[in-house]
């Protein structure tokens, strides 16, 4: 019997409640021994983690990626009943065509063993030939068919999110509930700006992602694996803050990774922080970040880390 340790927060105004920490990322389970991955996920479940990011990240012409396939096998090996966790699946606007998102979703289900997605997140909006009305209509049909329960977006502008919400309201269908946003000690301009503050005040939620900047904010300043894009071209500036972050973490009796994760948990609209742990000890450390928030206090924590904010005045708060 799983005992929930981590608190849960509602995703937007939907019926879904997610643990404040969620697990998964671009390259997670394909960097682990299978048995170790099963033990790690089983521990995460026992501690109350209930949301898993299982996106299909392979691109045409690129080396194949199997982290989502492995995740499906890992979940089967843990024996966790399907109704005890939430699966978040990525859908890509680049692949939206005459059949909508259905082919992508079918492929995701084939690869993971899922029969429905609790949450789907639309990837970055990099096309100008797709009508937002078509996206809303297609997602409404998938919801009606029981294939998805709620949906959100990844790194969309506040203006486009408002447009999606307006279209959905006019049609009387579910709109986006959450935005997956880059949010960290270094990248704060968008999640803390006024355009998104207005959305959050209206019941919209955030999922913090890229919170360790591919491990850089945890002290691994020369990551060997591929990491996310660099809005504002500030990565060198982020690397330069690592000594200060490490010093502050030491004074607080914590680790740089825990400090970085704790900061994201202090944002009032952040439903869940996505972490890409690849070791059991990392999961334990990540969960320990909650104790830091309680011990230091959200306001004091945010004040202490203010010097490490690198995209202030560089990245527009409206978003891409």
FENSULCOR-V517653 format. One record per pair of residues at least 4 apart in sequence whose C-alpha atoms are under 8 Angstrom apart, sorted by the first residue. I is the first residue (numbers start at 1). J is the second residue. Records with the same first field share a line. If there is no record, write none. Layout:
I->J ; J
//
This chain:
2->45 ; 46 ; 47 ; 48
3->46 ; 47 ; 48
4->46 ; 47 ; 48 ; 49
5->47 ; 48
6->19 ; 20 ; 21 ; 47 ; 48 ; 49 ; 287
7->19 ; 20 ; 48
8->17 ; 18 ; 19 ; 20 ; 271
9->17 ; 18 ; 19 ; 20 ; 271 ; 272
10->14 ; 15 ; 16 ; 17 ; 18 ; 271
11->15 ; 16 ; 17 ; 18 ; 177 ; 178 ; 204 ; 205 ; 271
12->177 ; 178 ; 203 ; 204 ; 205
13->177 ; 203 ; 204
14->150 ; 177
16->118 ; 150
18->22 ; 49 ; 50 ; 51 ; 86 ; 271 ; 272
19->48 ; 49 ; 50 ; 51 ; 271 ; 272
20->49 ; 265 ; 271 ; 272 ; 273
21->49 ; 51 ; 272 ; 273 ; 274 ; 275 ; 287
22->49 ; 50 ; 51 ; 52 ; 53 ; 272 ; 273 ; 274 ; 275
23->49 ; 51 ; 52 ; 53 ; 274 ; 275 ; 276 ; 277
24->28 ; 29 ; 52 ; 53 ; 54 ; 274 ; 275 ; 276 ; 277
25->53 ; 54 ; 55 ; 274 ; 275 ; 276
26->55 ; 57 ; 67
27->31 ; 67 ; 276
28->32 ; 67 ; 276 ; 277 ; 278
29->34 ; 37 ; 67 ; 68 ; 70 ; 71 ; 278
30->65 ; 66 ; 67 ; 70
31->278
32->36 ; 37 ; 278 ; 279
33->37
34->38 ; 74
35->39
36->40 ; 279 ; 280
37->41 ; 74 ; 278 ; 279
38->42 ; 74 ; 75 ; 77 ; 78
39->43 ; 78 ; 280
40->44 ; 278 ; 279 ; 280 ; 283
41->45 ; 74 ; 75 ; 78
42->46 ; 78
43->47 ; 280
44->48 ; 49 ; 283
45->49 ; 50
49->85
50->84 ; 85 ; 86
51->85 ; 86 ; 87 ; 88
52->85 ; 86 ; 87 ; 88
53->87 ; 88 ; 89 ; 90 ; 274
54->67 ; 68 ; 71 ; 87 ; 88 ; 89 ; 90 ; 112
55->68 ; 88 ; 89 ; 90 ; 91 ; 108
56->65 ; 68 ; 89 ; 90 ; 108
57->65
58->62 ; 63 ; 64 ; 65
59->63 ; 64
66->70
67->71
68->72 ; 111 ; 112
69->73 ; 111 ; 112
70->74 ; 112
71->75 ; 112
72->76 ; 111 ; 112 ; 113 ; 114
73->77 ; 112
74->78
75->79 ; 80
76->80
80->84 ; 85
81->85
86->117 ; 118 ; 119
87->117 ; 118 ; 119
88->117 ; 118 ; 119 ; 120 ; 121
89->108 ; 117 ; 119 ; 120 ; 121
90->120 ; 121 ; 122 ; 123
91->95 ; 101 ; 104 ; 105 ; 120 ; 121 ; 122 ; 123
92->96 ; 122 ; 123 ; 124
93->122 ; 123 ; 124 ; 125 ; 126 ; 127
94->126 ; 127
95->101 ; 104
96->100 ; 101
97->101
99->103
100->135 ; 138
101->105 ; 138 ; 139
102->106 ; 142
103->107
104->108
105->109
106->110
107->111
108->112 ; 114
109->113 ; 114 ; 115 ; 116
110->114
115->147
116->146 ; 147 ; 148
117->147 ; 148 ; 149
118->148 ; 149 ; 150
119->148 ; 149 ; 150 ; 151 ; 152
120->148 ; 150 ; 151 ; 152
121->151 ; 152 ; 153 ; 154 ; 179 ; 180
122->151 ; 152 ; 153 ; 154
123->153 ; 154 ; 155
124->153 ; 154 ; 155 ; 156
125->156
130->134 ; 135
131->135
132->136 ; 163 ; 164
133->137 ; 164 ; 167
134->138
135->139
136->140 ; 164 ; 167 ; 168 ; 175
137->141
138->142
139->143 ; 151
140->144 ; 173 ; 174
141->145
142->146 ; 147 ; 148
143->147 ; 148 ; 149 ; 150
150->174 ; 176 ; 177
151->175 ; 176 ; 177 ; 178
152->176 ; 177 ; 178 ; 179 ; 180
153->176 ; 178 ; 179 ; 180
154->179 ; 180 ; 181
155->179 ; 180 ; 181 ; 182 ; 319 ; 320
156->160 ; 161 ; 179 ; 319 ; 320
157->161 ; 318 ; 319 ; 320
158->162 ; 195 ; 196 ; 199 ; 318 ; 319
159->163 ; 195 ; 318
160->164
161->165 ; 176
162->166 ; 199
163->167
164->168 ; 175 ; 176
165->169 ; 175 ; 176
166->170
167->171 ; 175
168->172 ; 173 ; 174 ; 175
169->173 ; 174 ; 175
177->204 ; 205
178->204 ; 205 ; 206 ; 207
179->205 ; 206 ; 207
180->206 ; 207 ; 208 ; 209
181->191 ; 206 ; 207 ; 208 ; 209
182->187 ; 188 ; 191 ; 208 ; 209 ; 210 ; 211
183->187 ; 188 ; 191 ; 208 ; 209 ; 210 ; 211 ; 264
184->188 ; 208 ; 209 ; 210 ; 211 ; 212 ; 213 ; 260 ; 261 ; 263 ; 264
185->211 ; 260 ; 263 ; 264 ; 305 ; 306 ; 308 ; 309
186->238 ; 308 ; 309 ; 310 ; 311
187->309 ; 310 ; 311 ; 312
188->192 ; 193 ; 309 ; 311 ; 312
189->193 ; 311 ; 312 ; 313 ; 315 ; 316 ; 317
190->196 ; 315 ; 316 ; 317 ; 318 ; 319
191->196 ; 197 ; 317
192->196 ; 197 ; 317
193->197 ; 317 ; 318
194->198 ; 317
195->199 ; 317 ; 318
196->200 ; 317 ; 318
197->201
198->202
199->203 ; 204
200->204 ; 205 ; 206 ; 269
204->269
205->269 ; 270 ; 271
206->269 ; 270 ; 271 ; 272
207->270 ; 271 ; 272 ; 273 ; 274
208->264 ; 270 ; 272 ; 273 ; 274
209->273 ; 274 ; 275
210->214 ; 228 ; 274 ; 275
211->260 ; 261 ; 264 ; 273 ; 274 ; 275
212->216 ; 217 ; 218 ; 257 ; 260 ; 261
213->217 ; 227 ; 228
214->223 ; 227 ; 228
215->219 ; 220 ; 221 ; 223
216->220 ; 221 ; 222 ; 223 ; 238 ; 239 ; 242
217->221 ; 238 ; 239 ; 242 ; 245 ; 256 ; 257 ; 260
218->242 ; 255 ; 256 ; 257 ; 260
219->242 ; 246 ; 256 ; 257
221->239 ; 242
230->234 ; 235
231->315
232->311 ; 314 ; 315
234->238 ; 310 ; 311
235->239
236->240
237->241 ; 310
238->242 ; 308 ; 310
241->245 ; 308
242->246
243->247
244->248 ; 308
245->249 ; 256 ; 305 ; 308
246->250 ; 255 ; 256
247->251
248->252
249->253 ; 254 ; 255 ; 256 ; 259
250->254 ; 255
254->258 ; 259 ; 292
255->259
256->260
257->261 ; 285 ; 286
258->262 ; 285 ; 286 ; 288 ; 289 ; 292
259->263 ; 289 ; 292
260->264
261->265 ; 273 ; 286 ; 289
262->266 ; 289 ; 290 ; 292 ; 293
263->267 ; 293 ; 298 ; 301 ; 302
264->270 ; 273
265->270 ; 272 ; 273 ; 290 ; 293
266->270 ; 293 ; 298 ; 299 ; 301 ; 302
277->282 ; 283
278->282
279->283
280->284
281->285
282->286
283->287
284->288
285->289
286->290
288->292
289->293
290->294
291->295
292->296 ; 297
293->297 ; 298 ; 301
294->298
296->300 ; 301
297->301
298->302
299->303
300->304
301->305
302->306
305->309
311->315
315->319
316->320
//
